[in-house]
Amino acid sequence: MTAYLIKYQRRTGVLDLEQFDSLRDATRERLRLDRFNTDPDLEIVAVASASEEHLRVSHSRYFSAV
């Protein structure tokens, strides 16, 4: 199953989406980014999903401003 790393700016609604081959890889990157993140408005999430289309439905709050 494909995994995605979502970087979401809560205040502005800016979204950065990166695709990974596994949830393990996406989670490792999330943990690495979390160590250096000093922005309380930046939400970093790793999610497994069957497709980007499914992700946009299941986690629609991240995509509502896009």
N, C-alpha and C positions, 0 to 999 in steps of 0.2 A: 504494500500500500504506500502511496506517495505521502510525503509529509511536507508541511509548510511552516515557515517561520514568518510570523506576522510581527512587524514593528509598527505600532500605531501611536500617533500623537493625539492624546485625548483632547487637548484644547483646540487644535486646528483641524483634526480629522485626516491628517496626512497619513497615508498608508504605504508601507514598503512590504512587498510579499516576495519571499524567496522559496524556491522549491528544492526539496531534498529527496534522496532515494529512500531514506528510512527515518522513522521517528527518532531513533537513537541519534542519528547525525544532526537532526534539527534541534533536538534537546541539548546536545553538547554545545552547539552554537549558541543557543539561548542562554545556557549557563555561563558561557564565556562572555557574552555581551552583558549579562546581568552584573558581572563582577566590575565592569567599567562604567556602567550606566549611573549617571548622577542626576538625570532628568526625571523628576517625579511624575511628569506628564507622559513619559514614554512607557508604553506597555509592550512587553516582548512575550510572545506566546508561540509555543511549538504545538502543532496539531496534525494528526494523521487524518487523511480524507481520501475517499475514492477518486475524487477529481477536484479541480479548482471550482467547477460549477457547483458541486455539492458543498464545498467549503463556503462559497458565497451565500448559500442558503442557510447552512447550519450555524455560521458565525456572521450573520448579516449585519450586525451592529458595526463591525469593522469596515464594511463596504458601503454603508449608507451615504457617506459623504463623497464617495468616488463616482 
